[in-house]
Amino acid sequence: MSTLDPRSPLVLDTRELGRRAGAMKKIQFSVEAPADLGVAMIAVPPQSEIDFDLRLESVSDGVLVTGTALVTVAGECSRCLEPLTYDTEVDLQELFEHPETDARGRVTDTGSDDEDELPKLDGDYLDLEPTLRDSVVLALPLKPLCQPDCLGLCIECGANLNDEPEHQHDVVDPRWAALAELATESSEDD
């Protein structure tokens, strides 16, 4: 009996593959993005469409899922804070192991806390969401940019330097302020 909800859009049924190594099935489908799919400055907007192009292959140890997911990401530039949106394709690859069973076919492994353990099939179902989440988050830039040569914001006034590349301020180092005043007084005396 499966604990996964087969109606969930990211839960896939592998019954057609059986346990025959070499059986393969190609699927293409679209789902709404789950919540919290991203990092602080850039993420996949919740309920935006994700397009999958996957291949499910039965191998001796389980089911190998390979393919791509096309997602739209939105966020803000880490230099100028302008909003940005673009589409990106992420690669997916994960082996879902068959659970260990006894001679009667009953599942014997109850799950382990080992972080390096591969995900398991739950009956004939696999949950694609953790694989999708890992692939998308790892593909996102930590410091997204609106353009590779973004100039950012002026540190004095916050002006966008992309709009005003010649923008600058005459800033006198406070350690030299007294000398600047003397130079101003000297030029006024002349």
C-alpha positions as YAML, in Angstrom:
chain: A
units: angstrom
residues:
- id: 1
  name: MET
  ca: [0.00, 0.00, 0.00]
- id: 2
  name: SER
  ca: [1.38, 3.39, -0.98]
- id: 3
  name: THR
  ca: [1.57, 6.36, 1.37]
- id: 4
  name: LEU
  ca: [1.87, 8.79, -1.56]
- id: 5
  name: ASP
  ca: [-1.23, 10.43, -2.98]
- id: 6
  name: PRO
  ca: [-1.48, 9.23, -6.61]
- id: 7
  name: ARG
  ca: [-3.57, 12.33, -7.42]
- id: 8
  name: SER
  ca: [-0.64, 14.61, -6.62]
- id: 9
  name: PRO
  ca: [0.72, 16.05, -9.89]
- id: 10
  name: LEU
  ca: [4.34, 15.22, -9.00]
- id: 11
  name: VAL
  ca: [3.63, 11.60, -8.00]
- id: 12
  name: LEU
  ca: [4.26, 9.30, -10.94]
- id: 13
  name: ASP
  ca: [2.88, 5.79, -11.46]
- id: 14
  name: THR
  ca: [5.47, 3.21, -12.59]
- id: 15
  name: ARG
  ca: [3.17, 0.16, -12.86]
- id: 16
  name: GLU
  ca: [3.52, 0.03, -16.66]
- id: 17
  name: LEU
  ca: [7.26, -0.51, -16.29]
- id: 18
  name: GLY
  ca: [7.02, -3.42, -13.89]
- id: 19
  name: ARG
  ca: [10.32, -4.78, -12.66]
- id: 20
  name: ARG
  ca: [11.58, -5.78, -16.10]
- id: 21
  name: ALA
  ca: [14.98, -4.18, -16.54]
- id: 22
  name: GLY
  ca: [15.06, -2.27, -19.81]
- id: 23
  name: ALA
  ca: [11.39, -1.27, -19.91]
- id: 24
  name: MET
  ca: [11.05, 2.42, -20.72]
- id: 25
  name: LYS
  ca: [8.32, 5.03, -20.85]
- id: 26
  name: LYS
  ca: [8.57, 8.63, -22.09]
- id: 27
  name: ILE
  ca: [6.20, 11.19, -20.64]
- id: 28
  name: GLN
  ca: [5.59, 14.89, -21.13]
- id: 29
  name: PHE
  ca: [3.32, 16.86, -18.82]
- id: 30
  name: SER
  ca: [2.85, 20.23, -17.14]
- id: 31
  name: VAL
  ca: [2.06, 21.00, -13.50]
- id: 32
  name: GLU
  ca: [1.76, 24.06, -11.28]
- id: 33
  name: ALA
  ca: [4.91, 24.86, -9.34]
- id: 34
  name: PRO
  ca: [4.88, 23.97, -5.66]
- id: 35
  name: ALA
  ca: [5.44, 26.70, -3.07]
- id: 36
  name: ASP
  ca: [8.91, 27.71, -1.87]
- id: 37
  name: LEU
  ca: [10.81, 26.52, -4.92]
- id: 38
  name: GLY
  ca: [13.85, 28.77, -4.88]
- id: 39
  name: VAL
  ca: [16.25, 30.86, -2.82]
- id: 40
  name: ALA
  ca: [16.03, 34.31, -1.22]
- id: 41
  name: MET
  ca: [16.61, 36.51, -4.27]
- id: 42
  name: ILE
  ca: [15.17, 34.29, -7.03]
- id: 43
  name: ALA
  ca: [12.56, 31.55, -7.18]
- id: 44
  name: VAL
  ca: [9.97, 29.82, -9.30]
- id: 45
  name: PRO
  ca: [6.70, 31.71, -8.71]
- id: 46
  name: PRO
  ca: [4.14, 29.47, -6.98]
- id: 47
  name: GLN
  ca: [1.49, 28.13, -9.33]
- id: 48
  name: SER
  ca: [3.52, 29.01, -12.44]
- id: 49
  name: GLU
  ca: [3.64, 26.24, -15.04]
- id: 50
  name: ILE
  ca: [6.49, 23.70, -15.11]
- id: 51
  name: ASP
  ca: [6.85, 21.63, -18.29]
- id: 52
  name: PHE
  ca: [8.42, 18.17, -17.90]
- id: 53
  name: ASP
  ca: [9.96, 15.96, -20.55]
- id: 54
  name: LEU
  ca: [10.95, 12.73, -18.78]
- id: 55
  name: ARG
  ca: [12.06, 9.20, -19.46]
- id: 56
  name: LEU
  ca: [11.34, 6.49, -16.87]
- id: 57
  name: GLU
  ca: [13.48, 3.38, -17.22]
- id: 58
  name: SER
  ca: [13.21, 0.19, -15.26]
- id: 59
  name: VAL
  ca: [16.66, -0.92, -14.10]
- id: 60
  name: SER
  ca: [17.65, -3.79, -11.85]
- id: 61
  name: ASP
  ca: [17.71, -1.62, -8.72]
- id: 62
  name: GLY
  ca: [14.57, 0.45, -9.37]
- id: 63
  name: VAL
  ca: [13.38, 3.15, -11.74]
- id: 64
  name: LEU
  ca: [15.74, 5.69, -13.28]
- id: 65
  name: VAL
  ca: [14.12, 9.06, -14.04]
- id: 66
  name: THR
  ca: [15.96, 11.34, -16.47]
- id: 67
  name: GLY
  ca: [14.84, 14.39, -18.36]
- id: 68
  name: THR
  ca: [14.28, 18.11, -18.09]
- id: 69
  name: ALA
  ca: [11.95, 20.59, -16.49]
- id: 70
  name: LEU
  ca: [11.30, 24.00, -18.05]
- id: 71
  name: VAL
  ca: [10.61, 26.57, -15.33]
- id: 72
  name: THR
  ca: [10.07, 30.32, -15.19]
- id: 73
  name: VAL
  ca: [12.06, 32.05, -12.47]
- id: 74
  name: ALA
  ca: [11.47, 35.51, -11.05]
- id: 75
  name: GLY
  ca: [13.41, 37.63, -8.61]
- id: 76
  name: GLU
  ca: [15.54, 40.72, -8.42]
- id: 77
  name: CYS
  ca: [19.00, 41.64, -9.58]
- id: 78
  name: SER
  ca: [21.51, 41.39, -6.75]
- id: 79
  name: ARG
  ca: [23.27, 44.61, -7.86]
- id: 80
  name: CYS
  ca: [20.55, 47.04, -8.97]
- id: 81
  name: LEU
  ca: [17.47, 45.39, -7.38]
- id: 82
  name: GLU
  ca: [15.49, 45.60, -10.64]
- id: 83
  name: PRO
  ca: [12.96, 42.79, -11.13]
- id: 84
  name: LEU
  ca: [13.95, 40.01, -13.50]
- id: 85
  name: THR
  ca: [12.14, 37.05, -15.04]
- id: 86
  name: TYR
  ca: [13.40, 34.37, -17.38]
- id: 87
  name: ASP
  ca: [12.84, 30.75, -18.40]
- id: 88
  name: THR
  ca: [15.42, 28.08, -17.67]
- id: 89
  name: GLU
  ca: [15.64, 24.37, -18.29]
- id: 90
  name: VAL
  ca: [16.97, 22.16, -15.49]
- id: 91
  name: ASP
  ca: [18.18, 18.60, -15.87]
- id: 92
  name: LEU
  ca: [16.63, 15.92, -13.71]
- id: 93
  name: GLN
  ca: [18.17, 12.54, -12.94]
- id: 94
  name: GLU
  ca: [17.33, 10.32, -10.02]
- id: 95
  name: LEU
  ca: [17.29, 6.59, -9.30]
- id: 96
  name: PHE
  ca: [14.32, 5.51, -7.21]
- id: 97
  name: GLU
  ca: [15.19, 2.18, -5.59]
- id: 98
  name: HIS
  ca: [12.80, -0.70, -5.13]
- id: 99
  name: PRO
  ca: [12.17, -1.22, -1.41]
- id: 100
  name: GLU
  ca: [13.75, -4.32, 0.08]
- id: 101
  name: THR
  ca: [11.29, -7.18, 0.44]
- id: 102
  name: ASP
  ca: [11.32, -10.58, 2.12]
- id: 103
  name: ALA
  ca: [10.66, -13.94, 0.38]
- id: 104
  name: ARG
  ca: [6.90, -13.31, 0.57]
- id: 105
  name: GLY
  ca: [7.19, -9.92, -1.13]
- id: 106
  name: ARG
  ca: [6.56, -7.87, 1.99]
- id: 107
  name: VAL
  ca: [8.55, -4.65, 2.42]
- id: 108
  name: THR
  ca: [11.26, -5.15, 5.03]
- id: 109
  name: ASP
  ca: [13.06, -1.81, 5.09]
- id: 110
  name: THR
  ca: [11.31, 0.80, 7.14]
- id: 111
  name: GLY
  ca: [13.40, 3.72, 6.02]
- id: 112
  name: SER
  ca: [16.69, 4.94, 7.31]
- id: 113
  name: ASP
  ca: [18.02, 8.28, 8.42]
- id: 114
  name: ASP
  ca: [21.03, 7.93, 6.11]
- id: 115
  name: GLU
  ca: [21.22, 11.17, 4.09]
- id: 116
  name: ASP
  ca: [23.12, 9.50, 1.23]
- id: 117
  name: GLU
  ca: [20.42, 6.90, 0.72]
- id: 118
  name: LEU
  ca: [18.62, 6.95, -2.61]
- id: 119
  name: PRO
  ca: [14.90, 7.70, -2.64]
- id: 120
  name: LYS
  ca: [12.64, 4.64, -2.63]
- id: 121
  name: LEU
  ca: [9.63, 3.75, -4.69]
- id: 122
  name: ASP
  ca: [6.50, 3.73, -2.60]
- id: 123
  name: GLY
  ca: [4.67, 0.76, -4.00]
- id: 124
  name: ASP
  ca: [4.43, 1.59, -7.70]
- id: 125
  name: TYR
  ca: [4.69, 5.34, -7.12]
- id: 126
  name: LEU
  ca: [7.56, 7.80, -6.96]
- id: 127
  name: ASP
  ca: [7.54, 11.38, -5.69]
- id: 128
  name: LEU
  ca: [9.28, 13.71, -8.11]
- id: 129
  name: GLU
  ca: [9.00, 16.87, -5.95]
- id: 130
  name: PRO
  ca: [12.23, 16.43, -3.88]
- id: 131
  name: THR
  ca: [14.21, 15.73, -7.07]
- id: 132
  name: LEU
  ca: [12.68, 18.77, -8.78]
- id: 133
  name: ARG
  ca: [13.35, 20.96, -5.75]
- id: 134
  name: ASP
  ca: [17.01, 19.90, -5.54]
- id: 135
  name: SER
  ca: [17.61, 20.38, -9.27]
- id: 136
  name: VAL
  ca: [15.94, 23.80, -9.47]
- id: 137
  name: VAL
  ca: [17.54, 25.24, -6.34]
- id: 138
  name: LEU
  ca: [21.00, 24.07, -7.40]
- id: 139
  name: ALA
  ca: [20.53, 25.57, -10.87]
- id: 140
  name: LEU
  ca: [19.54, 29.02, -9.58]
- id: 141
  name: PRO
  ca: [22.26, 31.68, -9.27]
- id: 142
  name: LEU
  ca: [23.07, 32.81, -5.74]
- id: 143
  name: LYS
  ca: [23.53, 36.35, -7.02]
- id: 144
  name: PRO
  ca: [21.18, 36.81, -9.97]
- id: 145
  name: LEU
  ca: [21.97, 39.64, -12.39]
- id: 146
  name: CYS
  ca: [19.70, 41.49, -14.80]
- id: 147
  name: GLN
  ca: [22.65, 41.58, -17.24]
- id: 148
  name: PRO
  ca: [26.21, 40.28, -16.91]
- id: 149
  name: ASP
  ca: [27.72, 43.78, -16.74]
- id: 150
  name: CYS
  ca: [25.13, 45.33, -14.38]
- id: 151
  name: LEU
  ca: [26.62, 48.43, -12.76]
- id: 152
  name: GLY
  ca: [24.43, 48.33, -9.67]
- id: 153
  name: LEU
  ca: [23.41, 51.28, -7.49]
- id: 154
  name: CYS
  ca: [25.32, 54.37, -6.41]
- id: 155
  name: ILE
  ca: [26.56, 53.85, -2.87]
- id: 156
  name: GLU
  ca: [25.97, 57.52, -2.03]
- id: 157
  name: CYS
  ca: [22.43, 58.15, -3.28]
- id: 158
  name: GLY
  ca: [21.08, 54.84, -4.61]
- id: 159
  name: ALA
  ca: [20.75, 55.94, -8.26]
- id: 160
  name: ASN
  ca: [20.69, 53.09, -10.77]
- id: 161
  name: LEU
  ca: [24.07, 53.30, -12.53]
- id: 162
  name: ASN
  ca: [22.72, 51.35, -15.53]
- id: 163
  name: ASP
  ca: [20.43, 54.31, -16.28]
- id: 164
  name: GLU
  ca: [23.09, 56.92, -15.51]
- id: 165
  name: PRO
  ca: [26.54, 55.44, -16.22]
- id: 166
  name: GLU
  ca: [28.27, 58.83, -15.87]
- id: 167
  name: HIS
  ca: [26.70, 59.46, -12.44]
- id: 168
  name: GLN
  ca: [29.19, 60.47, -9.73]
- id: 169
  name: HIS
  ca: [29.56, 62.57, -6.59]
- id: 170
  name: ASP
  ca: [32.39, 64.85, -5.53]
- id: 171
  name: VAL
  ca: [33.16, 63.23, -2.23]
- id: 172
  name: VAL
  ca: [35.98, 64.53, -0.09]
- id: 173
  name: ASP
  ca: [37.61, 62.09, 2.24]
- id: 174
  name: PRO
  ca: [36.80, 63.38, 5.79]
- id: 175
  name: ARG
  ca: [40.46, 63.03, 6.72]
- id: 176
  name: TRP
  ca: [41.32, 65.67, 4.09]
- id: 177
  name: ALA
  ca: [38.31, 67.93, 4.65]
- id: 178
  name: ALA
  ca: [40.32, 70.55, 6.55]
- id: 179
  name: LEU
  ca: [42.82, 70.85, 3.69]
- id: 180
  name: ALA
  ca: [39.99, 71.15, 1.16]
- id: 181
  name: GLU
  ca: [38.61, 74.08, 3.18]
- id: 182
  name: LEU
  ca: [42.05, 75.77, 3.20]
- id: 183
  name: ALA
  ca: [42.31, 75.33, -0.58]
- id: 184
  name: THR
  ca: [38.86, 76.90, -1.00]
- id: 185
  name: GLU
  ca: [39.79, 79.84, 1.27]
- id: 186
  name: SER
  ca: [43.10, 80.32, -0.55]
- id: 187
  name: SER
  ca: [41.42, 80.47, -3.96]
- id: 188
  name: GLU
  ca: [38.86, 83.01, -2.65]
- id: 189
  name: ASP
  ca: [41.66, 85.27, -1.35]
- id: 190
  name: ASP
  ca: [43.31, 85.47, -4.77]
...
